[in-house]
Amino acid sequence: MNEPTTPAEAPNLALVRDHTVYACVMGSRAFGLATEASDTDRRGVYVAPTPLFWRFEKPPTHVEGPREEEFSWELERFCELALRANPNILECLHSPLVERLTPVGEELLSLREAFLSRRAHTTFTRYAASQRAKLVADVRIHGAPRWKHAMHLLRLLLSCRDLLRTGRLTIDATEHRDRLLSVKRGELTWPEVDTWMSRLTAESETALATTPLPQSPDHPRVQDFLTRTRRASAVA
């Protein structure tokens, strides 16, 4: 059960309640890997009214809640992270499970390709390397990795490889569901899983040489969208 909302938290939660332009379900349910025990992870984007930025105390860049496993970003922060090819943010834009979508949210989704660039190779593989190091440490200390984390890392590596190959980000892992879930259940050995990770990493490196992705994201297009959204919010 969530903790009671404090007076200081109430305005932040009101931003999510009243100004969300895009909300979706992420995690295993969006990836096609859900089981009966899976949580429902919700992510969203809200647009803080422009007058709130005219105060000394700025609106929050992100808000947790009000529901369990729910997290939202303010539009500008979300766009900043997407332009940097943050894996979690890019995948959020491609969820097949959309729960709320306003006209502003529709335009945000129309910018999916504007956020994609070869930077994704660096951010995805860097994040994957850090997570893989943690799994290796688990094997060394405990004799086995956290298998659920190993499954999600493999899914991320699959997504990265296919993004570089096609220029399109696809988060649905249904094609690999059976084998990925066998990893989650610990039915593959760590050497088998580690070898799969190495192969996917190498395939991403190979795909980078011929990827159709541009060198950089379309920053001016995103800036134009954000500026127009801020102006409209100022007079709303």
HELIX and SHEET records of a PDB file:
HELIX    1   1 ALA A   10  HIS A   19  1                                  10    
HELIX    2   2 SER A   28  PHE A   31  1                                   4    
HELIX    3   3 THR A   50  TRP A   54  5                                   5    
HELIX    4   4 LEU A   75  LEU A   83  1                                   9    
HELIX    5   5 PRO A   87  CYS A   92  1                                   6    
HELIX    6   6 PRO A  103  SER A  110  1                                   8    
HELIX    7   7 ARG A  112  PHE A  115  1                                   4    
HELIX    8   8 ARG A  119  HIS A  142  1                                  24    
HELIX    9   9 TRP A  147  THR A  166  1                                  20    
HELIX   10  10 THR A  174  HIS A  176  5                                   3    
HELIX   11  11 ARG A  177  LYS A  184  1                                   8    
HELIX   12  12 TRP A  190  LEU A  208  1                                  19    
HELIX   13  13 HIS A  219  VAL A  235  1                                  17    
SHEET    1   A 5 HIS A  62  GLU A  64  0                                        
SHEET    2   A 5 GLU A  70  GLU A  74 -1                                        
SHEET    3   A 5 ASP A  41  TYR A  46  1                                        
SHEET    4   A 5 THR A  20  MET A  26 -1                                        
SHEET    5   A 5 VAL A  98  LEU A 101 -1                                        
END                                                                             
